[in-house]
Amino acid sequence: MADRSVFNFSAGPAILPEEVLREAQEALWELDGSGIGVLEHSHRGGAFDAVYQQTLADCRAVAGIPDEYEILLLQGGASTQFFMLPANFLPAGGTADYLVTGAWAEKAAKEARFYGNVHEAWKGEKPYTRIPRGDEIHYSEAPAYVHFASNNTIFGTQWNAPPEIPAGSWLACDASSDIFSRPIDVAKYGMIYAGAQKNLGPAGVTLVVLRRELLAEGARVRELPTMQRYDRKSGSMHNTPSTFGIYLMGRVFAWILAGGGLEAMGRRNREKASVLYDALEELEGFYTCTAGEGSRSAMNVTFRARDEETEKRFVAEAEAAGFFGLKGHRDVGGMRASIYNAFPREGCEALANFLRDFAKRNG
Ligand SMILES: Cc1ncc(COP(=O)(O)O)c(C=O)c1O
């Protein structure tokens, strides 16, 4: 098969590792010598069970997930977690605290209001250019949990470390756009969730890592239909899961482990992001980073050019030159380069050169 001639900067679904996609091509036809392709295996059969168990084991190995945490591979995207989390853990009349650093964090808070009270422990304003300092966060008295989004995909901001929370509460994190992009101390969280389609695999499967005590009897605060419960006995296998999504996620975990794990991944991602931020700073005046210093994401690099006309030309010329998906989200405008785990450093270097060249031609 021919090499690809574009660099894919899409925000999600996004680029996946070439090795993984090539393995998947073979597995579509035949999974592990079974005579049947991965899409055609029963989720209850031995061949798929081997895939599933290995995926869980590799997920644990990648992030050092302790035994006290359950791993669930669910459907419905991160957006389904926006309501499952409060449905299970926010009692009617109780309060959960939300750190509103972007559009997805805001959507998560909106869904929680169907079940109980939401206290915005910090709320930014569009275009959400920064992450709050600790002394700007004001929690309610006894939050059922505290929710935050570790990376704000649309606005290009990222928490350097999870927020400190009040004693007696626990932290829930939407990590959809920076999951496993750097080391993570899972023990600091009650729950971490992420739609797969940026760093982990295809759309259609969602990783949920949940402290087991939240699955114990009495932890769930209301009666719920089975599919909405985290504590259902059959876990990820209550109904037919996204078998292909789980297979591919497993291959991505194996790819992360083979590449040196999250330490190496974090180092590579920081270097890749610096290539772009350094170029943008060097060309300040022509381009502006929309995220404030200290809050800049290593996953989504958001920037603007002098005026909207120039930005339109930038996106069109970039696409003609093989840089795909650079148009910014409509809430921010401008440009966004999403450079998730599988995005190659050469793509960042090529874009940095294009940034310089375009500024020279239009400056
Ligand atoms: C941070 C964040 N949370 C949630 C979502 C929504 O994910 P899904 O489409 O899987 O519901 C996205 C999608 O881009 C996202 O970036």
The ligand as a MOL file (V3000), in Angstrom:
LIG
                    3D

  0  0  0     0  0            999 V3000
M  V30 BEGIN CTAB
M  V30 COUNTS 16 16 0 0 0
M  V30 BEGIN ATOM
M  V30 1 C -12.3670 16.7540 26.1620 0
M  V30 2 C -13.5010 16.0950 25.4320 0
M  V30 3 N -14.5120 15.5650 26.1430 0
M  V30 4 C -15.5520 14.9630 25.5430 0
M  V30 5 C -15.6370 14.8710 24.1730 0
M  V30 6 C -16.8310 14.1980 23.5600 0
M  V30 7 O -16.4680 12.9100 23.2200 0
M  V30 8 P -17.4790 11.9060 22.4990 0
M  V30 9 O -17.6520 12.4080 21.1080 0
M  V30 10 O -16.7580 10.5950 22.6040 0
M  V30 11 O -18.7590 11.9130 23.2640 0
M  V30 12 C -14.6020 15.3870 23.3920 0
M  V30 13 C -14.6690 15.2850 21.9210 0
M  V30 14 O -13.9290 15.8740 21.1750 0
M  V30 15 C -13.5200 16.0230 24.0350 0
M  V30 16 O -12.5130 16.5490 23.3230 0
M  V30 END ATOM
M  V30 BEGIN BOND
M  V30 1 1 1 2
M  V30 2 1 2 3
M  V30 3 2 2 15
M  V30 4 2 3 4
M  V30 5 1 4 5
M  V30 6 1 5 6
M  V30 7 2 5 12
M  V30 8 1 6 7
M  V30 9 1 7 8
M  V30 10 2 8 9
M  V30 11 1 8 10
M  V30 12 1 8 11
M  V30 13 1 12 13
M  V30 14 1 12 15
M  V30 15 2 13 14
M  V30 16 1 15 16
M  V30 END BOND
M  V30 END CTAB
M  END
